[in-house]
Amino acid sequence: MTLHSSGTAQPAPAIELDANRWRSLTVILFAAFLVALDFFVVNVAIPSIKADLHASFSQIQLVIASYGLTYAVLLISGGRLGDIYGRKRMFMLGIAGFIVTSLFCGLARSPGVLIGARALQGITGALLFPQVLSIIQVTFPGKERAAAFGFFGMTIGMASFSGNVLGGLLVYANILGLGWRPIFLINLPIGLITLCAAVSMVKESRSPKAKRLDLGGVAMVSAALSMLLYPLIAGRDAGWPPWTFASLAGSVAMLAVFVRFEKFVSARGGSPLVELSLFHDRVFVTGLFSGICFFNSAAAFFLISTIFLQNGLGYSSKDAGLAFASFAAAFLFSSLSSARIQPKLGSRIINLGAFLMIVGLVILLRLTRMYGAALTGLELAPALLIYGTGQGFVMPTLISTILINIKGSDAGSASGVLTTVQQVSFAMGVAVIGTVFFGALGSGTDVASFVHALRTAFTVNICLLTVTFLLVLRIPRFPTKAA
């Protein structure tokens, strides 16, 4: 049974009683893991790719940016396509495309081909990823849905640090002399298994409200997000020329036009790309703002930590990856534990997690000052254990809290908005906090300079986590429509 805003009990949709729902969750989470992993896995392989393809730094930057840009820009459209044409259909089309484009990436013989393949890979990722949240939303009833969102959050968190660990190990192993290429080719067997399993285990669903794709809305939101994301991705290396600020300002204006257009479409009885009624829900809006701060901090943490370990302390790609092992263990344990703790603490588990992350960062900064160039992975472990435990509490619960009040008919629109906010926040975190880090580093190459830059950047991270903590206090402990 589900409880509607009127307070009357309504029978749960039959699809919620699907006997295969937990097995289908496993299938769609494998796909979500691959898409999220490919956002991070390239970081530690950059030196190998650059040397093998004789690429310039600007081309390497585009290898990373092309995936993130097309992926983030098309997430809302991908979610709406699932509402209209079927979430299972779009999921399977997306994973099939992701397999093919991953093969193109793994076989690329020039920087230009790799950049193009990564852009196509981002498009297919945007097609399948929103379907994961939508399928969870319409398949699982009540308390099961919170647990399923918890597993989703755990999966995305695991992908964020696995990109560094797995990428480092694959490059170091140099499987069959392929160097960096297995970081993409590993998607093929996992993707094919996922695609085959989805045929029988994932059930189809659509939204009765979404009749056709709002092409005007697609064009406007795509333009607005492109104008926002491209300068964030490319601005730092370009030295933040005037066009970057003009583009950022233009993106705000375009988003305002988009909102007015969506209101016009709704008033005429059309099917808007984004259901603006979503933003009448205080929990959804507050959760999105807290998510912006949290995801900004999380994305920057891994990038800056990897640069600090490899460039500042001279770690190899393997050692840099393995340094996050304690984080991984702590994150996995606390993510699994959060399903048992959340019924007692509600949304306050997010506050607990944010507090632990702040404590972990403070200890990490203390360790870097104490040990300097002699800092080892073993000495980093306590700080990363505390930080990982905190992130494991935040990631699953924050996602389920943001979506707790969303109706199944709006699942695609809400999923697209949430995943777009997540990816935009990742880009913002890397761009803004990365700029703070490199600005503090300047031309310094010694360990003391890197320690100073790390302390400066992670101070921003601590501020963002503090804002996350305060915003979540505004969310009811057990948020419901009646709250």
Secondary structure by P-SEA (a helix, b strand, c coil): cccccccccccccccccccaaaaaaaaaaaaaaaaaaaacccccaaaaaaaaacccaaaaaaaaaaaaaaaaacaaaaaaaaacccaaaaaaaaaaaaaaaaaaaaacccaaaaaaaaaaaaaaaaacaaaaaaaaaacccaaaaaaaaaaaaaaaaaaaaaaaaaaaaaaaaccccccccccccccaaaaaaaaaaacccbbbbbbccccccaaaaaaaaaaaaaaacccccccccccccaaaaaaaaaaaaaaaaaaaaaaaaaaacccccccccccccaaaaaaaaaaaaaaaaaaaaaaaaaaaaaccccccaaaaaacaaaaaaaaaaaaaaccccccccccaaaaaaaaaaaaaaaaaaaaaaacccccccccaaaaaaaaaaaaaacaaaaaaaaaccccccaaaaaaaaaaaaaaaaaaaaaaaaaaaaaaaacccccaaaaaaaaaaaaaaaaaaaaaaaaaaaaccccccccc
